[in-house]
Amino acid sequence: MSDLGTHEVTNQVPPRPDGDLLGTDPALVEALTREGGDLDRLTGLAAVVGSEVHREHARAANAHEPELRTHDRTGHRIDEVGFHPSWHELMRVSIEHGLAAAPWAAAPGTGAHVTRAAGFALTSQVEQGHLCPVSMTYASVPALRHAPELAAAYEPGLTALAYAPGLAVPAGKPGLLAGMSMTEKQGGSDVRSGTTVAAPQPDGSYRLTGHKWFTSAPMNDLFLTLAQAPGGLTCLVLPRVLPDGTRNAIRLQRLKDKLGNRSNASSEIEYSGAVGWRVGEEGRGVRTIIEMVSMTRLDCVLGATGTQRAAVVEAAHHAAHRSAFGARLIDQPLMREVLAELAAETEAATVLAMRLAGAVDRGETALLRLALPVSKYLVCKRTSAVVAEALECLGGNGYVEESDLPRLYREAPLNSIWEGAGNVTALDALRAITREPDAVDALLTEIDLAAGQDPRLDATTAALRTELAAPQERRARRLAELAALALQGSLLVRHAPTAVADTFLATRLDADGPLRTAGSRPGGSAVDVVLQRATPALQES
């Protein structure tokens, strides 16, 4: 029988080998060290998430999506979600390596939040969906502390390095996961318009009746939610299983069919007289739960940064092993310009995200109040553009699922939407500017640490000061973008190699306005330095 093969397959890119994602990312290592994190504590996680085995778990968890089971075979209501074994393995690794609420058990200023942030960014490069419940668990602790007795009951489980899936009484589980349930179908981000009612009971608990439009990770053990109590909109905590072992009346109506984040279950739920306990004062629900929102916004920045980094690494790996027109793609001048610009923007996101994590660790609340929303606004919004450009570097090969770029592309818009889409986040920054002058002072003090070191950065800072002097709602996006760009530029000028800072400033802050497609501002000799620093594929070649 003749050979049915038509020709020998050549010039195809080999799979990425197992590798330490941390060791090949000098920007992250430097930022982690600078902000007081513990590099040694991340070596084990870095080895695991950089393996082909872990990447396969990521693929499988997204290919085999969660399944809702509202009733058992005899017709009893169970309201459970089933997950593929790979989901559970992803969760186990992340929680056992301290990516959930473990930092809150450490003493302030010890670098625990910085270390955790670097680990979160690393893991985001591989799989983002499972990090939703991990993030909400991390973010729940500051809000729960408004009710010391509830915090004392739940914090040991939330901060534990133990993954314990399944519904059970929280007091008997070695590890707990927390979620957040705020939005309703008639209001979305306008949470104050919610109609869920919380009726106080003689024993101090509340009975909740209502419907929530977007509740992710419904198999978590407890949820912070908003409901209308007699004193106004109030934050409450609802466990899935009550202390007597009965299941709380939290009904899962359906799972959302989402663009991306397919491994993670997001649901619509109904409270049918569900039991909850108050966190904070009645009528101050938004002020109480906003601390949880702020910490999840930090993870939005970290997750977007990891997504950018993953896309750039895939593009560089492809370019290092694929040839066209007689030369490797990585040796083609225009491809180098594109990759260098993407790498510089990713490094800008990295230094900014880790600076925010350092601020959490050191309790710099004034800086965080304004820096968090503007960073979330810009970094998350830019991620879709970065991933799209990286995908194009692979051409048609980037458009097929085996490349992982389609999954990254579907994931890219999520962090820009989660915890406040662009307008919501920009307007929150505007509120901080008008109500909290200490936040403005802290932001400008941080930016001014690089004052006089680059005229492009100085011009951007001057434009920012003009906007801050007379903030207007219609210009809130411009203000947020200027603030985040100035922060990124200041951090790069102070801490990054000159080539990286100059590439970013030239492509994002030049006086005649940044051109919006990657590679449209040739960077000259800086390109070589940026690429060698940022791309593992080049370090191998």
C-alpha positions as CSV (number, residue, x, y, z in Angstrom):
1,M,0.0,0.0,0.0
2,S,1.3,3.4,-0.9
3,D,2.0,6.1,1.7
4,L,-1.0,8.3,1.9
5,G,1.0,11.2,3.5
6,T,1.3,14.1,1.0
7,H,4.5,15.5,2.3
8,E,6.7,15.9,5.4
9,V,5.4,18.4,7.9
10,T,8.0,21.1,8.6
11,N,8.1,24.7,9.9
12,Q,5.4,24.0,12.6
13,V,5.9,25.3,16.1
14,P,6.6,22.7,18.8
15,P,4.6,22.6,22.1
16,R,5.9,24.8,24.8
17,P,8.1,22.8,27.2
18,D,7.5,22.6,30.9
19,G,9.1,25.6,32.6
20,D,9.2,28.0,35.5
21,L,6.9,30.9,34.6
22,L,8.4,33.0,37.4
23,G,12.0,32.5,36.6
24,T,11.5,33.6,33.0
25,D,9.7,36.8,34.0
26,P,12.3,39.2,35.4
27,A,9.7,42.0,35.6
28,L,7.6,40.0,38.0
29,V,10.5,38.8,40.0
30,E,11.9,42.3,40.4
31,A,8.5,43.7,41.4
32,L,7.9,40.9,43.9
33,T,11.2,41.5,45.6
34,R,10.9,45.3,45.5
35,E,7.4,45.2,47.1
36,G,8.5,42.9,49.9
37,G,7.3,39.5,48.7
38,D,8.8,36.1,49.3
39,L,10.3,34.6,46.2
40,D,11.0,31.3,47.8
41,R,7.4,30.7,48.7
42,L,6.4,30.8,45.0
43,T,8.9,28.3,43.6
44,G,6.7,25.3,44.1
45,L,3.7,27.0,42.5
46,A,5.7,28.3,39.6
47,A,6.9,24.8,38.8
48,V,3.4,23.3,38.9
49,V,1.6,26.0,36.8
50,G,4.3,26.0,34.2
51,S,3.9,22.3,33.5
52,E,2.1,20.7,30.5
53,V,0.0,18.7,33.0
54,H,-1.4,21.9,34.5
55,R,-2.1,23.4,31.1
56,E,-4.0,20.2,30.3
57,H,-6.1,20.6,33.4
58,A,-6.9,24.2,32.2
59,R,-8.0,22.9,28.8
60,A,-10.1,20.1,30.3
61,A,-11.8,22.3,32.8
62,N,-13.0,24.6,30.1
63,A,-13.9,21.9,27.6
64,H,-16.0,20.1,30.2
65,E,-18.2,22.9,31.6
66,P,-20.0,22.9,35.0
67,E,-23.4,21.2,35.1
68,L,-26.4,22.3,37.2
69,R,-28.4,19.7,39.1
70,T,-31.4,21.3,40.7
71,H,-32.9,18.0,42.0
72,D,-31.8,14.5,42.8
73,R,-33.2,11.4,41.2
74,T,-36.1,11.2,43.7
75,G,-37.2,14.8,43.2
76,H,-35.6,16.4,46.2
77,R,-34.2,19.9,45.7
78,I,-30.3,19.8,46.0
79,D,-29.2,22.9,44.0
80,E,-25.7,21.6,43.2
81,V,-23.2,22.2,40.4
82,G,-20.9,19.4,39.1
83,F,-17.4,20.1,38.0
84,H,-14.8,18.1,36.0
85,P,-11.9,16.7,38.1
86,S,-9.5,19.1,36.4
87,W,-11.5,22.0,38.0
88,H,-10.9,20.5,41.4
89,E,-7.2,20.0,40.7
90,L,-6.9,23.7,39.7
91,M,-8.7,24.8,42.8
92,R,-6.6,22.5,45.0
93,V,-3.3,23.8,43.7
94,S,-4.3,27.5,44.0
95,I,-5.7,27.2,47.5
96,E,-2.9,25.0,48.9
97,H,-0.4,27.6,47.6
98,G,-2.1,30.4,49.5
99,L,-3.9,32.3,46.6
100,A,-7.2,32.6,48.5
101,A,-7.5,34.3,51.9
102,A,-4.3,33.0,53.5
103,P,-2.6,36.4,53.5
104,W,-5.1,37.8,56.0
105,A,-3.8,35.4,58.6
106,A,-0.3,36.9,58.3
107,A,0.9,40.0,60.2
108,P,0.5,43.3,58.2
109,G,3.5,44.4,56.3
110,T,5.1,41.0,56.0
111,G,4.7,40.7,52.2
112,A,2.0,38.0,52.3
113,H,-0.3,40.0,50.0
114,V,2.5,40.7,47.6
115,T,3.5,37.1,47.4
116,R,0.0,36.0,46.9
117,A,-0.5,38.6,44.2
118,A,2.5,37.3,42.2
119,G,1.2,33.8,42.5
120,F,-2.3,35.0,41.3
121,A,-0.7,36.6,38.3
122,L,1.3,33.5,37.5
123,T,-1.7,31.2,37.8
124,S,-3.8,33.6,35.6
125,Q,-1.5,32.9,32.8
126,V,-2.8,29.3,32.7
127,E,-6.4,29.3,33.8
128,Q,-8.6,32.2,34.9
129,G,-12.0,30.7,35.6
130,H,-11.2,28.9,38.8
131,L,-9.6,32.1,40.2
132,C,-13.0,33.7,40.5
133,P,-14.0,31.8,43.7
134,V,-10.4,32.1,44.8
135,S,-10.5,35.9,44.4
136,M,-13.9,36.3,46.1
137,T,-12.6,34.2,49.1
138,Y,-9.6,36.5,49.4
139,A,-11.8,39.6,49.2
140,S,-14.4,38.5,51.7
141,V,-12.3,38.9,54.8
142,P,-12.1,42.7,55.0
143,A,-15.9,42.9,54.6
144,L,-16.6,40.1,57.1
145,R,-14.5,41.9,59.7
146,H,-17.3,44.5,60.1
147,A,-19.0,41.7,62.1
148,P,-16.3,40.4,64.5
149,E,-18.3,37.4,65.7
150,L,-18.9,36.3,62.1
151,A,-15.3,36.9,61.1
152,A,-14.2,34.8,64.1
153,A,-16.4,31.9,63.0
154,Y,-15.5,32.0,59.3
155,E,-11.9,33.3,59.0
156,P,-10.1,30.2,60.1
157,G,-11.7,28.2,57.3
158,L,-11.3,31.0,54.7
159,T,-7.6,31.5,55.4
160,A,-6.8,27.8,55.6
161,L,-4.6,26.1,52.9
162,A,-7.2,23.4,52.3
163,Y,-9.6,22.8,49.5
164,A,-12.8,21.1,50.7
165,P,-15.4,20.8,47.9
166,G,-19.0,19.9,48.7
167,L,-21.8,21.3,50.8
168,A,-21.4,20.8,54.5
169,V,-21.8,22.8,57.7
170,P,-19.0,25.5,57.6
171,A,-17.9,24.8,61.1
172,G,-17.0,21.2,60.2
173,K,-15.0,21.9,57.0
174,P,-11.2,22.3,56.9
175,G,-11.4,25.0,54.3
176,L,-14.1,27.4,53.2
177,L,-14.8,29.4,50.0
178,A,-16.8,32.7,49.9
179,G,-18.7,34.5,47.2
180,M,-20.5,37.7,46.5
181,S,-24.1,38.2,45.4
182,M,-25.1,41.8,44.6
183,T,-26.6,42.5,41.2
184,E,-30.2,42.1,40.3
185,K,-31.9,41.8,36.9
186,Q,-33.5,45.3,37.0
187,G,-30.4,47.2,38.2
188,G,-27.1,45.5,37.3
189,S,-24.3,47.8,38.7
190,D,-27.0,50.0,40.3
191,V,-27.1,47.8,43.3
192,R,-29.1,50.4,45.4
193,S,-32.1,49.6,43.2
194,G,-32.2,46.0,44.4
195,T,-35.5,44.6,45.6
196,T,-34.4,41.6,47.6
197,V,-35.9,41.9,51.1
198,A,-34.2,41.0,54.4
199,A,-36.8,40.6,57.2
200,P,-35.3,40.6,60.7
201,Q,-36.0,37.6,63.0
202,P,-36.3,37.5,66.8
203,D,-33.0,35.5,67.0
204,G,-31.1,38.2,65.3
205,S,-31.0,36.5,61.9
206,Y,-32.8,37.7,58.7
207,R,-34.9,36.0,56.2
208,L,-34.2,36.9,52.6
209,T,-36.6,36.8,49.6
210,G,-35.5,37.9,46.2
211,H,-33.6,37.1,43.0
212,K,-29.9,37.8,42.2
213,W,-28.9,38.1,38.5
214,F,-25.2,37.2,38.7
215,T,-23.8,35.0,41.4
216,S,-20.6,33.3,40.4
217,A,-19.2,30.1,42.0
218,P,-22.6,29.1,43.6
219,M,-21.0,26.0,45.2
220,N,-19.0,28.2,47.6
221,D,-19.7,27.8,51.3
222,L,-21.0,31.3,52.1
223,F,-22.0,34.5,50.3
224,L,-22.0,38.2,51.1
225,T,-25.1,39.7,49.6
226,L,-27.1,42.9,49.6
227,A,-30.7,43.2,50.6
228,Q,-33.2,45.8,51.7
229,A,-33.6,45.6,55.5
230,P,-35.9,48.0,57.5
231,G,-33.0,50.4,57.8
232,G,-32.1,50.4,54.1
233,L,-29.7,48.4,51.9
234,T,-27.7,46.1,54.1
235,C,-24.9,43.5,53.7
236,L,-25.6,40.0,55.0
237,V,-23.7,36.7,55.0
238,L,-25.6,33.6,53.9
239,P,-24.1,30.1,54.3
240,R,-25.1,27.4,51.8
241,V,-25.6,25.0,54.7
242,L,-27.0,26.2,58.0
243,P,-25.6,25.3,61.5
244,D,-28.2,22.6,62.0
245,G,-27.1,20.8,58.8
246,T,-30.0,21.8,56.6
247,R,-29.5,23.5,53.3
248,N,-30.2,27.2,53.1
249,A,-33.1,28.2,50.8
250,I,-30.8,29.4,48.0
251,R,-32.2,28.1,44.8
252,L,-30.0,27.9,41.7
253,Q,-32.2,28.9,38.7
254,R,-29.8,28.5,35.9
255,L,-26.1,28.8,34.9
256,K,-25.1,31.6,32.6
257,D,-23.9,30.8,29.1
258,K,-20.9,33.1,29.0
259,L,-18.5,34.3,26.3
260,G,-15.5,33.1,28.3
261,N,-14.7,32.0,31.8
262,R,-16.4,28.7,30.8
263,S,-14.8,26.6,33.5
264,N,-16.4,28.7,36.2
265,A,-20.1,28.5,37.1
266,S,-22.0,31.8,37.2
267,S,-25.6,31.5,38.2
268,E,-28.9,33.2,38.7
269,I,-30.2,32.4,42.2
270,E,-33.4,32.9,44.2
271,Y,-33.6,33.5,47.9
272,S,-36.8,31.8,49.2
273,G,-36.7,32.8,52.8
274,A,-33.0,32.1,53.0
275,V,-31.3,32.7,56.4
276,G,-28.6,35.3,56.7
277,W,-26.8,37.3,59.3
278,R,-26.0,41.0,59.2
279,V,-22.5,42.3,58.4
280,G,-22.1,45.9,59.4
281,E,-25.0,48.3,60.1
282,E,-28.4,48.3,58.4
283,G,-28.5,50.8,55.6
284,R,-24.7,50.8,55.1
285,G,-24.5,47.7,52.9
286,V,-22.6,49.3,50.0
287,R,-20.0,50.8,52.3
288,T,-19.6,47.4,54.0
289,I,-19.3,45.3,50.9
290,I,-17.2,47.9,48.9
291,E,-14.1,46.6,50.7
292,M,-14.7,43.2,49.1
293,V,-15.3,44.9,45.7
294,S,-11.9,46.8,46.1
295,M,-10.0,43.6,46.7
296,T,-11.6,41.8,43.7
297,R,-10.6,44.8,41.6
298,L,-7.0,44.2,42.6
299,D,-7.4,40.7,41.3
300,C,-9.0,42.0,38.1
301,V,-5.7,43.9,37.5
302,L,-3.6,40.9,38.4
303,G,-5.7,38.6,36.3
304,A,-5.6,40.9,33.3
305,T,-1.8,41.2,33.7
306,G,-1.5,37.4,33.7
307,T,-3.6,37.2,30.6
308,Q,-1.5,39.7,28.8
309,R,1.7,37.9,29.8
310,A,0.3,34.5,28.6
311,A,-0.6,36.0,25.2
312,V,2.8,37.6,24.7
313,V,4.7,34.4,25.7
314,E,2.6,32.4,23.2
315,A,3.3,34.9,20.5
316,A,7.0,35.0,21.2
317,H,7.2,31.2,21.3
318,H,5.5,31.0,17.9
319,A,7.8,33.7,16.4
320,A,10.9,32.0,17.7
321,H,10.1,28.7,16.0
322,R,8.2,29.7,12.8
323,S,9.9,30.9,9.6
324,A,8.5,32.9,6.7
325,F,10.1,34.5,3.6
326,G,13.5,33.0,4.4
327,A,13.9,34.0,8.1
328,R,12.5,33.2,11.5
329,L,9.5,35.5,12.4
330,I,11.4,36.7,15.5
331,D,14.2,38.0,13.2
332,Q,11.8,40.0,11.0
333,P,12.0,43.7,11.9
334,L,8.3,44.4,12.0
335,M,7.4,41.4,14.1
336,R,10.1,42.5,16.6
337,E,8.5,45.9,16.9
338,V,5.1,44.4,17.5
339,L,6.3,42.0,20.2
340,A,8.5,44.6,21.9
341,E,5.5,47.0,22.3
342,L,3.3,44.2,23.6
343,A,6.1,43.1,26.0
344,A,6.6,46.7,27.3
345,E,2.9,47.2,27.9
346,T,2.7,43.9,29.8
347,E,5.6,44.9,32.0
348,A,3.9,48.2,32.7
349,A,0.8,46.2,33.8
350,T,3.0,44.0,36.0
351,V,4.8,46.8,37.9
352,L,1.5,48.6,38.5
353,A,-0.3,45.5,39.7
354,M,2.4,44.6,42.1
355,R,2.7,48.2,43.4
356,L,-1.0,48.0,44.2
357,A,-0.4,44.7,46.0
358,G,2.3,46.3,48.0
359,A,0.0,49.1,49.0
360,V,-2.5,46.5,50.3
361,D,0.3,44.9,52.3
362,R,1.4,48.2,53.8
363,G,-2.1,49.6,54.4
364,E,-1.8,52.5,51.9
365,T,-5.6,53.1,51.8
366,A,-5.5,56.6,50.4
367,L,-3.4,55.5,47.4
368,L,-5.6,52.5,46.8
369,R,-8.8,54.4,46.8
370,L,-7.9,56.1,43.5
371,A,-5.1,54.0,42.1
372,L,-7.2,50.8,42.2
373,P,-10.1,52.0,40.0
374,V,-8.0,53.8,37.5
375,S,-5.6,50.8,37.2
376,K,-8.5,48.5,36.8
377,Y,-10.0,50.7,34.2
378,L,-6.9,50.9,31.9
379,V,-5.1,47.6,32.4
380,C,-8.2,45.5,32.0
381,K,-9.4,47.4,29.0
382,R,-6.1,47.1,27.3
383,T,-6.0,43.4,27.7
384,S,-8.4,42.6,24.8
385,A,-6.2,44.7,22.5
386,V,-3.0,43.0,23.7
387,V,-4.4,39.5,23.3
388,A,-5.8,40.3,19.8
389,E,-2.4,41.5,18.6
390,A,-0.7,38.5,20.1
391,L,-3.2,36.2,18.4
392,E,-2.4,37.9,15.0
393,C,1.3,37.1,15.5
394,L,0.3,33.4,15.1
395,G,-1.8,34.1,12.0
396,G,-4.4,31.4,11.3
397,N,-2.7,29.1,13.8
398,G,-3.8,31.5,16.5
399,Y,-7.4,31.3,15.6
400,V,-7.7,27.6,16.3
401,E,-8.4,26.2,19.8
402,E,-5.2,24.2,20.1
403,S,-3.1,27.4,20.3
404,D,-4.9,28.5,23.6
405,L,-5.2,32.0,22.1
406,P,-8.9,31.7,21.5
407,R,-9.5,30.9,25.1
408,L,-7.4,33.8,26.2
409,Y,-9.2,36.1,23.7
410,R,-12.6,35.1,25.1
411,E,-11.3,35.6,28.6
412,A,-9.8,39.0,27.9
413,P,-12.9,41.2,28.3
414,L,-14.0,39.7,31.6
415,N,-11.9,41.6,34.0
416,S,-12.9,44.9,32.4
417,I,-16.5,44.0,33.1
418,W,-16.3,42.2,36.4
419,E,-16.7,44.5,39.5
420,G,-17.6,47.5,37.3
421,A,-17.3,48.0,33.6
422,G,-15.4,51.0,32.2
423,N,-17.9,53.7,32.9
424,V,-18.6,52.4,36.4
425,T,-15.0,52.3,37.3
426,A,-14.1,55.7,35.8
427,L,-17.0,57.2,37.7
428,D,-15.9,55.6,40.9
429,A,-12.5,57.2,40.4
430,L,-14.3,60.5,39.9
431,R,-16.1,60.1,43.2
432,A,-12.8,59.4,45.0
433,I,-11.4,62.6,43.5
434,T,-14.3,64.8,44.6
435,R,-14.8,63.3,48.0
436,E,-11.4,62.1,49.2
437,P,-8.6,64.7,48.6
438,D,-6.1,62.4,50.4
439,A,-6.5,59.9,47.6
440,V,-5.5,62.5,45.0
441,D,-2.5,63.6,47.0
442,A,-1.4,60.0,47.4
443,L,-1.7,59.3,43.7
444,L,0.2,62.5,42.7
445,T,2.9,61.8,45.3
446,E,3.5,58.4,43.8
447,I,3.6,59.7,40.3
448,D,5.9,62.6,41.2
449,L,8.6,60.3,42.4
450,A,9.7,60.3,38.7
451,A,9.1,64.0,38.1
452,G,11.6,65.6,35.8
453,Q,13.0,62.3,34.5
454,D,11.2,62.2,31.2
455,P,9.4,65.0,29.3
456,R,6.7,62.7,28.0
457,L,5.8,61.6,31.5
458,D,5.9,65.1,32.8
459,A,3.5,66.2,30.0
460,T,1.1,63.4,30.9
461,T,1.2,64.3,34.6
462,A,0.5,68.0,33.7
463,A,-2.5,66.9,31.6
464,L,-3.7,64.8,34.6
465,R,-3.4,67.7,37.0
466,T,-5.5,69.8,34.6
467,E,-8.3,67.2,34.7
468,L,-8.0,66.8,38.4
469,A,-8.4,70.5,38.9
470,A,-11.9,70.5,37.3
471,P,-13.2,66.9,37.1
472,Q,-16.2,66.4,34.8
473,E,-18.3,63.3,34.4
474,R,-18.1,63.3,30.6
475,R,-14.3,63.3,30.8
476,A,-14.1,60.6,33.5
477,R,-12.6,58.1,31.1
478,R,-9.9,60.5,30.0
479,L,-9.0,61.2,33.6
480,A,-8.8,57.5,34.5
481,E,-6.6,56.7,31.5
482,L,-4.3,59.6,32.2
483,A,-3.9,58.6,35.9
484,A,-3.2,55.0,35.1
485,L,-0.7,55.9,32.3
486,A,1.1,58.3,34.5
487,L,1.3,55.7,37.3
488,Q,2.7,53.1,34.9
489,G,5.1,55.5,33.3
490,S,6.4,56.7,36.7
491,L,6.9,53.1,37.9
492,L,8.8,52.1,34.7
493,V,11.0,55.2,34.7
494,R,12.0,54.4,38.3
495,H,12.3,50.6,38.2
496,A,12.5,49.2,34.7
497,P,15.4,49.0,32.3
498,T,15.6,52.2,30.2
499,A,14.7,50.3,27.0
500,V,11.5,49.1,28.5
501,A,10.5,52.5,29.9
502,D,11.4,54.3,26.7
503,T,9.4,51.8,24.6
504,F,6.3,52.2,26.7
505,L,6.6,56.0,26.9
506,A,7.2,56.3,23.2
507,T,4.2,54.1,22.3
508,R,1.8,55.4,24.9
509,L,2.8,58.9,25.9
510,D,4.4,60.6,22.9
511,A,3.4,64.3,22.4
512,D,1.6,63.7,19.1
513,G,-0.6,61.0,20.7
514,P,-0.1,57.3,21.0
515,L,-0.8,55.3,17.8
516,R,-3.2,52.6,18.7
517,T,-1.9,49.5,16.8
518,A,1.2,47.7,18.1
519,G,4.4,48.2,16.1
520,S,3.4,51.5,14.6
521,R,6.1,53.4,16.4
522,P,9.5,51.8,15.6
523,G,11.5,51.6,18.8
524,G,15.1,51.2,17.4
525,S,17.7,49.5,19.4
526,A,15.5,49.3,22.5
527,V,13.5,46.5,20.8
528,D,16.3,44.0,21.3
529,V,16.6,44.7,25.0
530,V,12.8,44.5,25.6
531,L,12.4,41.2,23.8
532,Q,15.4,39.5,25.4
533,R,14.1,40.5,28.8
534,A,10.4,39.7,28.3
535,T,10.1,36.5,26.2
536,P,11.1,33.1,27.4
537,A,11.2,31.8,23.8
538,L,14.1,34.1,23.1
539,Q,15.9,33.1,26.2
540,E,15.8,29.5,25.0
541,S,17.0,30.3,21.5
